[in-house]
Amino acid sequence: MLMLFSFNATCLFQGRSPSETGGTNATTNADETTTGSQETDTPPPDPAVIINKMPRAYAQCPIDTSAARYQYETSPQSGAEYLGGRDIQFYALGDAKKTGIVYLSTFDPKLPVTQDPNGLSQACRDRFIVDTYLGFKNFTQAGVERIMIDTSNNGGGSVDLNQFLQRYLTGDDYEVDLNFDTLLRKSPLAEALLQANLKVGATGATYRNIYQPGQYRNGSEMVPADEDFFAPGNQYAINGQTLYTSDALQDDVQFIDVLEDSLNISNTAPYSPNEIVFIGNGLCGSACSSFTNFLIEYYNATAYITSGRPKNPIEFQAFAAGQSTSSQAIYEEASSVNYVDSDLLPPLQVPGRFSFTIRGAISPNIAPGTFVQYRSYPAQNTYGMTAEQFLDPIENWKYVAGKAFA
C-alpha cells in the first residue's frame, strides 16, 4: 500500500517531442477529473486521454531554458542516450549493467514567472506526468534493468506528483486514506485567516487557499468546508518549546487513483529495491525529501551522496516534508477572503517575499508520532567528486553506477 510515503511507437518521443510543433487540441486536465468525493460513477479515462494531453502539455508548457537544470558546465543531454523528459529526464547509460538514469530536477514544474506569475500552470503538471509515462516506457524499450535517481538540487514541490512517482516505482496500489498526516502551525494570524475563509465559505474563498478547510482530507473523507481545524488542535514538546498545531490534515491527492487506471500502471514494481539507487548532493528538499524518505526507509533503496568531507556523515535530503509559504502568499490569501488587520498584517510599505514554514508531516511508521523534519537521515554511502565528475554529470553517474551495481 503506497504511502507518502497501451501506446506503441518505435521510440516514444526522444529529445524534442513531435507534439511540441502542434497536434490535437486536448482540453482534459487532471484536476477536472478528480474534483468532488473519492467515489464516483464516472469511469476513469482510458490511456488515450493521457496521450491526448501531450500536444497541449508540450505546447502550453515549453521547457524554461533560462532556468538552471544542473549545476555543471556540461548539459546532461550531451553524452548518455537521452530518452526524453523535461523537469524529469530519462537517460540510458549504455553500461553492461543496463543502468537507466532518472534526473529529477524538481517536483514543481511550471512556466517562467514572466508567463505565469502564480506558477499554477496545469499544463506543466500534465507534462511531468506525460514525461514520466513515456520515460519509463522508453526504459523498457531500451532494456534498462536498474536505475539511479539523481535528486541534486531538487527543492521539492507537489506532494501528489511525488506520490505519483512513488506509485510508479513500487507497484503498490495507492490508498487515499493512508496519505500521510500533516499539521499546520497554530498562531493568531493562522487562526484569523481560517476564520476569514470560513466566513466567506467554500465558494467564496480562492481554491487551495492554505487555510481553506474544504481542500484537505481526513482519512477517506474530505474535511468539511466549515470545520475549524484549529479547535481543539494539538500541541507537541520540541526542544523544550511547545509547538501548537491544527488537527491532523491530509492532502487531497485522489487523482492518483485516476492515473493508476488511465496510465495502466502495473501493480508489480518495475525494479527491486537493490536496483534503485539515489544519487545527489544532499540538497533534496520538501516533496523531494518525502520521495527519497519513502523509497529509502520503507522500500530499502540505497543512497550515494557526494560531500566535500566524504568520511563524515551527510544526509541524503534537506528540510524534510515541510510546507513553506511566503509573506506575499499570506497577503494574497488575506485579500482573497477580505481579511484586514493592521496589527497581524500591517500595510506593506515595500512589496517583498519572506519565506517561512507553516506545516509539518508526522512520520507514519519509522518513528510514529514524531515530525519527519526533526529526524536525521544519514546516507548509507558518501563519496567525493573529482574535477571531471563535477564538470560532467555523466561521468559522475558512471562512477556511482560502477560502485553501486558492482
Secondary structure, DSSP 8 states (H G I E B T S, - for coil): -B-------SSS--SS-GGGG--------GGGGT-S-S--SS----HHHHHHHHHHHHHHS---TTS---SSSS-GGGSSEEEEESSEEEEE--STT-EEEEEE--B-----TTT-TT---HHHHHHHHHHHHHHHHHHHHHT--EEEEE-TTB--B-HHHHHHHHHHHH---B-GGGS--EEEB--HHHHHHHHHHHHH-TTTS-TT-TT-GGG-EETTEE--TT--TTSS-EEEEETTEEEEE-S-BB---THHHHHHHHTT--SS-SS-GGGEEEEE-S-BEEHHHHHHHIIIIIT--EEEEE-SSTTS--BS-EEETEEEEEHHHHHHHHHHTT---TTTS---SS----EEEEEEEB-SSSSTTSBGGGS--B-SEEE---HHHHH-HHHHHHHHHHHHT-
